[in-house]
């Protein structure tokens, strides 16, 4: 499998299962309705675990433009491949969002809360303050990428379980720093589904909140770059 296709598939797994758990908790008439933050953070962590172990051996499982940019800045990844990787991640995120909408179509129809519908697809700040929202995304992604860079592979491989440490980092970020903004920590994770929210015929969906969309793009990108620079310095 080509690295491009691996990034598409891996990112699609993350969004299908990550946005899927949000849909299960937020939308009316779903079995997991009102399941709470622990369910959402566990779901996202397992989504990342599955995406990483599916794509890892083929593309390195970046699945996140912030990770791709950080590795390029660090010198571990070719800048020539950065556009293709980011395009694949965005495409995979859009595909994952489409799958979630198809699976939860009737629950979307049964839900009148436009903000809740948008929250299935992309992040919404708990308290809207652009400066602090941006800082939160930057710092959360900084911690996320820095922690990933410190992960060391075992001397003998443990197969798919090699992806587990990354899932633990995502779980920790969600439980600790996820409250203010919903921890996008991944530009493709937010932008791809936000585009699908705008494009799909979702009844009563309201605005896609494009005035906020730059925050979960710029914040994670700068946070990832800062993590790469600090890691190299250390």
N, C-alpha and C positions, 0 to 999 in steps of 0.2 A: 504494500500500500504506500502511496506517495505521502510525503510529509504534509502537503496541502490537504489531501483528503483526510488524513489522520487528524489534523487540526479542526477540520469541519466536523467530523464525527465526534471527536472528543468534546468540543465545545457544545455541540448539539445535545450530547448526553447531559452535560452540566445544566444547561438551561431547561431541558425537558424535565429533569428530576428536581432541579432547584425551583424554577417557577412553578413546577407542578405541585410541590409541597406548599407553596404559598397559596395557590389556587385551592388546594384541599382545605386549608385552614381558614381562608378569608371568604370564599364564596358560599352563598346560601345553598342549602339542600345538598351539601357534600358530607360524606361520612366523617371527615376530619374537621368540620367546621368548628371554629373556636378552640382549636387544639393548642394554641399558644406559641410563644417565642421559642421554647425548647424544641418543639416539634420542627419549627422552621429551621433553626440553626443546625439541628441534627440532620435534617433532610438535605440542606445545602452541603454540609460536610461530606455526606455519603455520595452526593451528586458529583462533587469534585473528585472523590476517591475513584469512582467508576470512570469518569472522563479521563483521569490521568492514567489509570492502568490500561485503558483501551488504546490510548494514543501514544503512550510513553515510548514503546520500542520503535515506533515509526517516525516520530517527529520530535521527541523529547518532551512532548505534552506541555507546551507553553500554555495554550488555551486562554491566553490573556495578553492583550497588547502591552500591559505594564510589565509583565514578565519578559516578553520578547524585547522590549526596549531596554530593560535593565540588563539583560544578558548581552545585548549589542554594545551598550555603554561599557560594560565590564570587559568586553573583548572576547567573550565566549561564543558569540554568534555573529554571523556575517550580516553587515548592514544591507547587503544586496538582497537578502532573503526576508527582510523585515516587512516590506509591503505585502508580499504574498501571504505571509503568516497572519498578518492583521486582517487581510481580506478574508482569509479562510475562517478566522475566529468570528468575524462579523457575520459571515454567511451561516456558520454553524449556529450562532446565537439566534438568528432569525428563524432558522429551521426548527430549533427547539421550541421557540415561542409559538410557532404555528402548530406544532404537535400538541402543546398544552391547550391551546384554544380549541382544537378539534376534540380533545378528550373531555374538556369541561364546557363545551358549548351550551348545554342545557343549564348548567350552573351559572354561567355568565348571564343567560337569559333570565334566570330567576333572581338575580342580584340587581338591586337598584342603586347601590352605592357606587358612583362613578370613580371616586378615589380608590375604593377597594379594587375595582377592576384594573385601574392603572397600576396599582401596587403589585398585582400579579406579574405584570410585565417588567416593571422597572422600579427604581428606588424613589422614595418620597421622603423628605426630611421630616422628623417628628416635630421640630421647631424650625421654621424657615428663617434662616439667617445665612445669607450667601457666604459671608466670610468664614464663619465658624463651620458651616457645612463643608466648604472647600477644605478647610484645615483638617477636619475630621477625616475626610476621604484621603487626603494626602498622608496623614500620620498613620491611619489604619493600613494603607497600602505599603507604606514604608516599613512598618512592623512585619507585615505579611511577607514581603519580598526579602527583607533582611533575614527573617527566620528561615525562609526557603533556601537562601544562599548558604546558611550555616548547616543545613542538613547534609550529613555524610552518608554515602551508600555503604552497606555492609560489605565485608570482604567477600562473602559468598552471597549471591543474590537470593532473594526470597520470593521471586516471581512477582505476581500482581500485588503482593503486600508491600512492595517497595513504595507504592503510592500512598500508603496509610499515613506517614508523617505529614504530608501536605494536607490531607483531610483533617488531621488533628489541629493544624495551624488555622485552617478555615473555621473550624468549630470554636477554637479559642477566640479568634477575632470576632466572630458573631456574638458570642456570649459576653464579651467584654467591651468592645468598641463599636458594636453594631447598632446600638440604640439610637444615636442621634440621626443617622442618615440611612440606615438599612444596609450598610457596608457593601457598596457595589464592589469596591477594590478591583474592578475589572471593567475597563471602558466598553468592551464588546458585550459583556453581560448586561449592561444597561442600555447601550445605544441600539443593539440589534433588536431586542424585544420592544423597545420604545418605538422603533420604526414599524414593527408589526402591529403594535397597538394603533398607530396612526393609519395603517393600511387596511387592517381587517374590518369587516362589517360587524362590529360589536355594538349591540343595541345599547343606547344610553351611556356610551363610553366617556363622553366629555372630552376635555382637553388632554393632549399628550404631554403637556407641561414642558414645552421646548425651551422656555426661559431658564429652566433649571438644568437642562440636559448637559450643559457644558461642565457642570461641577463634577459628576461621576466620570467624566472623560479626562479633564485636565488634572484633577486631584490625584487619581491613581497613576497617571503617566508620570507626573512630577515626583510622586512618592516612590515609585519604582526606580526612577533614575537616581534619586537621592540615596536610596538603599544601596544601589550598585556602587556609587561613589564612596559611601561610608564604608561598605564592606571592603572595597579595594584599599582604602586608607588604613583600615584596621589590620 
